[in-house]
Amino acid sequence: MTAVIDQVEQFIIEYIEDNTTEDNISVSGSSNFVNEQLLDSFATLSMIMTLESEYAIKLTPMELADEKMRVVHALAEKVASKIAPQ
């Protein structure tokens, strides 16, 4: 499961790096992409939709309302937990 979490985390980091409006950012698993304003609200929604599509999962509004989901690693863990076993 750790490998899956790492893969999802890297996907999220790359998404943020590709879609942020900030210059010279450093994104890691501990980055809070909301508090650090790495993504605007549209880009955040787009990232969630991209994750759902990429990994064939569905994140509920209740899950997304959890403030922990604003941290890259926590979001990666949640996504990884929903991926069907291969």
Secondary structure, DSSP 8 states (H G I E B T S, - for coil): -HHHHHHHHHHHHHHHHHH-S-SS----TT-BTTTTT-S-HHHHHHHHHHHHHHHT----HHHHHSGGGGBHHHHHHHHHHHS---
